[in-house]
Structure formats: structure tokens, C-alpha cells
Amino acid sequence: MNHTDKILYENLNKLNKEFEAEFQEKFNTFLTNGWYVLGNEVKTFEENFAQYCGAKYCVGVANGLDALQLGIVALDFPKQSEIIVPSNTYIATILAIINAGHIPVLVEPNLQTYNLDPHLVEEKITAKTKAIMVVHLYGQIAQMDKIVSLATKHKLEIIEDCAQAHGATLKEKKAGTFGTIGAFSFYPTKNLGALGDAGAIVTSNETLFEKLKALRNYGSEKKYYNKYTGLNSRLDEIQAAFLNVKLSALDKITSHKRKLAQIYNEKLTEKVIKPSEIKDSVHVYHIYNIRTEKRDELKQYLLDNNIFTEIHYPVSPNHQEGYQTYFSGLHFPISEEIHRTTLSLPISYATTVEEVEQVINKINCFFNN
């Protein structure tokens, strides 16, 4: 590798290159039409994405956090209800629960899959528990068979955080369709990424669909008449147009990332812990994470060799300064171990097979020395 060649963790410019002509065309049409909010592109995307996921309905919103929050609000739990959530998730999942007026109850993940451990959920269920918020972290669906039967047994709703799992499947059923509501983010780095912030909620419940459409639009079903206390959280027409272009390429994007993951799995040293795939599932590898006690040294060594990595996530939610009201004094050893040892390797749609080989080479060198 030429010393000046950088292997970036993500290169959005390169990633979106092949879509530029179509983006331009969409933008020109958008300008000519002069309809900028909740127009035909949003409607088309909602229909296409619902169909892609295997859900009846989709509601486009401004971002992934709003998708989660509005999903909770629509379910209308009594204030200060408890919602179970993985202790190693991204902070947005927890923030959505708090913003909706409820209490997050952290449950540890399984150390092999990084997803909510169904065996630890039941002991945290109380009379105040109203839902389980499942996160399909890194691109793999959680053990939904067990979680669904727990939810059924205790009459709980399931809300899926699918921000990293567009198109992931378990027994051929797609992320977002196991629970009452599936919330998606289309942040630019996601497998299906917009060119700015964007999000969506999928559901097969018509009543919730109608309510969510109102909630995202000031709580209004009819202009200037506000049935609910809502938000202004509408999917931008121009972002919907870009997402319509990229949705048709999503399976191709997934298959590229899965191919890179397979190379990592086969050739990376056994001295790091690699991701594992659960039976009957398709992992979409939004993130390819490894774990090692030497995480910080390895990260620095790769950076010295012009290889850029990320950490998802460096601080566990219970240690976040802004959340001590909820989690002060609580310890989650499994989650903390993940946060201390995890490292995310380049696996973008813009990452090449050659780059992955170079990353593998450097990591193997690091451990051999």
C-alpha cells in the first residue's frame, strides 16, 4: 500500500457516485414540480419500503430517533411506563423512551450476538413494563422467536429499532415486521442512506398507521385541526426522492457488504473475536465489529498505517453523563466489556475487496508481532 493511500472507514462521496445521475434527475424534477413537503416521492417511498420490508404500511419521518419516539407515543402507554431496552445500544434508542415520557430498563445483551439476551428479559418485567424495545445491532436480527413468545406471555408490545438492519432477515422474515412497529434510520452511513437525516416507521396496523401520519405532522389529520399532540417530523420530499433511487440498489449494497464480511471471517486472525451469525438469519453487516483486549493499541496501529476504524460505541449508556438520573450506580458487565473491546472495521459499499485484504494483512501483522 502506498503510504499516502488511506483506507477510510466510510467514503460517502464514493459510495454515492454511481447514483449521481439519477439523483440529479430527481432533483431537477423536484425543482420543476415545486412540491417540497409530503409529496409524491414520500408517498412512493413509503409504499416501496413497506413492500420491501413485508409490512402493510410505512410512514416517513425526519430521522431515526423520531421514528422510535413517535412509535412509542402512538402506542399510548400510561406515562412513566417501563420499556425494556438493551444495555449496549446507541443512545438514541434510550433517548426515544425518555422523550416519550417513559422509563428505560436496561437488559444485558448476549456476548456472542450483541443483541438483547431473551433469557435475561423476564426477571426485569414488572407490573409497569409495557414494551420490549429490541435493537437489531450491527445488522443482525435479535432472537425474535423467544422475544415474541415472552412478549405474548406478558402482554407486551414489541418495538424494533432497525436503524442498522435494513433488509436483515430471520427465517426469511425481514427486520421491522416481528413487532407492532419497526423504526428505521436512513442516516447517510446506513446501508440504505439518504443524503441527510431521514427515517421511517413500518407497521401492519392500520389504526397506528393513520395515527402516525398525524403525529409526524403536528398531530393533524386535517390541516389546522390537531387531533393529537404531535411533532413536526416529516420525511423531506428530496430525501425520499434520493431514497427511492437507492432502495432499488439495497440488495446489491447488502450483498457487497456480506461478501466483504465473508473475507474478514475467513482470513482474519483467530486472535480477535469475529461476529457470529445466528441460525436461519441474514446479517446485513451495517457494521463489522471485532473484539480484542488490545483494541486501543490496534486502532492506533491501523491509524498509523492509514487505516481508519470506528468504535460502536466507546461508552456504555449507563456511563453516559447525561443519563445518570436513570442509571447512576448501575453496572452492566457484559455491555461494558463490549464497549471496552469492540472495534468496527471498514465495510462500506465504497470499500473494495483489495482494501479489506490490506486491513486483514495489517491486523494479522499486528498480532503476529
N, C-alpha and C positions, 0 to 999 in steps of 0.2 A: 504494500500500500504506500503510495506517495504520501510523504509526511503532511502535505497540505490537504489531502483528501479527507474530509470529515464524513463520518457516518452519523447522520443526525438521528435523534430519536423519532422525530417527525418532521416532514417537509411538506407543508400544506400546498405550497406553490406547485411543487412537482406532482403531488397527489391529485390536484385538481386540473392539471394540464390537459388531460385527454377530454375533459368536459367543457373546455373553454368556449369552443364554437357554439355548442348548444346553450351554454349559459348566456352568451352574447345574444343569441336569437331570442331566448326567453326574456332577457332584459329589454330588448327592443320592442317586443310585443307588449310587455308590461307598461313601458312608457307610452306607447301608442294608445293602449286601452284606457289609461288614466284611472284605473280602479286599483287602489293601493292597499285596501284593508278588507279582509274576508271576501275575496273574490273567487273567481273560478279555479285558480291554481290551488287555493287552500282546499276547496271542495274536492277537486280531483285528487289531490294528495291524500286527503282523508279517506276517500273511497279506495284508492290504490293500496294505501298502507294497511287499512283494515283487512282487505283481501289478502295481502301478503302475509299478515300475521295469523289469519284464520279467525279473525274476530268479526262481529257484525258491524261495529261502529268504531270510528276514530274521531277524536276532537283535537285539532291542532291548537297548541298554546305557545306562549312566548319562550319557555325554556323547560328543562327537566325538573327543576325544583318546583315550579308552578304546577307541572303535571302531577307530581306527587302530592303537593299540598291541596290542590283542587280535588284530586281523587279522594283524599281523606275527608275534606269538607263535604263533598257530595254524599258521602255515606252517613253523615249526620249523626255521629256518635254523641252521647252526653259529654258535656265539657269535662276536661281532665280525665278522660278515659285513658287506659294504658294500652300502648301499642308495642308489641314485641318487635325488636329490630336487631340485626347482627351487630356485635360489638366492634367489628373491624371494618364497617362500611365507610364510604365517603360521607363527610359531614352533612351534605345536602339531604340525605335520607332522614337523618335525625332532626335537622332543622325544619323539614316539612311537617313533622309530627308536632314540634313545639309551636310553629307558626299557626297550625290549625287548632291550637288550644288544648293539646293533649300531652301525655307523659310518655317519653320513650323509655322502654325497659330493655336493657341490653342483654343479649344472649350470645354466648361464645360460638364461633364457627367450628367446623371440622378442620383439623390441621392439614388434611390431605387435599380438600376441595376448596377451602377458604370460604365456603358457603355455610349458612346457618345450620347448626347441628340439630336435627329434629329430636334427638334423644335428650337434649338439654332444655327443650322448649317447655314441656309440660309443667316442670317444677316452678316456672315463672308465671304461670297462668293464675290470675286471681279473679275475684268477682268483678273487678274493674276492667279486666282485659277485654278489648273489643275486636282487636285485629292482630294479624301477624303480617308484618311488612318484610317480605322476602327480597333479598338482593341477589341477583344472578351475577356475582362478581367476576370480573376479568373476561367474561364471555361464556361462562358455563352455567347451565341451569342448576338450581339447588335440587335437593332430593324431594321433589314435589309430591310424589306418591305418599310419603309419610307425613309431609306437612299438610297436605289436603285432608288426610284422614284425621289428623289432630284437630284441624280447624272445624271439620264436620262434627266431630265428637263434642267439642266445646262451644259450638255455635259461634265461631269467629269468622270474620271476613278475612280474605287474603288480598293484600295489595302487593303487586310485583314491581320492584324497581328494576327496570330492564335497560337502564341507561348504558350498560356495557354489553348488552346481549341481543342486539337486533338480529333476528333470524336464527338464534340458537334454538336447538330442539332437544326434547326428551321424549323418547318413544314416538318420534315424528310429530309431536305437538309443539308448537312454537311458543317461545317466551312471550308473556303478556296474556296468555289465554288460560292459565291454570286458576287464576284468582278472579275476583269480581272486576278488578281494574288492573291494567298494566300501564305503567308510566315510562315514557321514553324521553331521552335527551338526544338532540341532534347537534350538540356542540361540535365545532369543526373537526376535532380529532377523532370523533366516534367512527365506527365502521360505516354508518350512514351519517355523514356530517354535512351540516349546512355551511353557509359562508358567513356565519354569525350565530347568535343564540336562536334556538328553536326547540320545541318539544311537542309531545303528543300523548294522549291517553287513549288506550283501546279498551273496549268493553263490549259485551254482547247483551247488556241490559238496556233496553230502550228507554226506560224511565231515567236511568242515570245519564244516558247519552243526552237526552233533552235538557236535563238539569245542568250538566257540564257545559253545554253550549251557552247556556245563560250565564253560568258562573264566571266563565272566561271573559264575558262581555258586560261587566258591571252588574251582573245578576239580572240581566234584562233579556226577556224573550221577545218583547216588542219594544221598539225604540221609545226611550224616555219613560218606560214603565218597568220598575225594578222589583221583580218578584223575590229576589234573594240579595243578601249582602255578598257581592261578588268581587272580582278583581278586574283590572284591565290587563288581560294576559292572552292576547290573540297571536296566533302564528302569522308572521309577516307574509304578505302575498308574494313578495320577491323571494323570500327564503323557501316558501312552498314550491315556487317555480323551479328553484335550483334542486330541491329535494326530489321533485318529480323526475328530473334528469338522472339523478344519482341512484334513485331507487331501482331503476331497471338494471343497474350495474352492481347492486348489492351482493348478489350471489357470487359474482366474479371476484369482488373485493374479498369476500369471506374465503373463497377457495384459495386465493393468493396467500392470505394470512395463515390458513391452515397448512398450506404447503411449506411455508417458512417455519411454522411451529414443528412440523414433522422433521425438518432438517435439524433444528435445535435439539429435539427429543433424541434423535438418532446419534448425533455427533458430539453433543456437549458432554464434558467430563461427568462421571458419576459422583464427583466430589461436590456437586451442587444438587439441591433438591429441585427437580423439574415439576411442571404442572402434571396432574394426573386427570384423565378423563373418566367420568363415571359411565357405567354400562348403559347402552342404548341412547347415548347423548351425542349431540354435535356441538362441540366447543367452538365458538367463533373467534377466539383469541383477540378480543379488543386489546388485551394486554397479555404479553408473555412474561410471566414473572418467574424468577428462580429465587431460591433462598440459600443463604450461606452466612455462617458466623463471621466471615470476613467481608461482609457486604460493603462497608465503607472503604476499606482498602482496595477492593476490587473495582468499585465505582471510580475511585481516583485513578487507579492504574489504567482503566479503559479511557478515561478522560485524557490522561497523559498521552494516550495513543489515538487521540482524535475520535473516540467512540463515545457518543452521548447516550446516557441512560436516564431513567427516571425512578422515583420511588413512590409507589402507590400502596401505602401512604406513610410518611415518616412518623406521624404522631397518631396514636390511637385516640378515638373520640373521648374516652374517659379522662384523657390527659389534656384535652384542649382547654385553653384558659377561659374561653367564653362560655363553657358548659359546666363549670364547677357547681353551679346551683343544683344541677341534676345528678352529677356523677362524683362529687367530692368524696374521697376516701374509698371509692370502689376500685377493685382490681380485676383485670381480665387477662390472666397469664397467657392464654393461647393467642388472643388478639395482640397482646404486647410483644409476644415472640415473633409474630408475623411482621408487625411494623418495624421491629428491630433488624430483621434479617432479609426482608424482601427487596428485590431489585428487578426493575422492568427493562427488558432488552428491546432494541429496535425491531418492530414487526409491523410497520406501516404498509399500506398499499403502495407507498412510494419506495419501500425498502426492497432491494434486489437480493436474489439468491447469493450473488457474489459477496454482497455486504454481510449477509448472515454468516457465510463461511469465514469471513475475516473476523467477525465478532467471536465466533466459536474458537477460532485459532488463538486469538488473544486470551480468551478466558482459560482455555486449556493450558496455554503457556504459563499464565499466572499461577495456576495450581500445580503445574509440573515443577515450577521453580520453588 
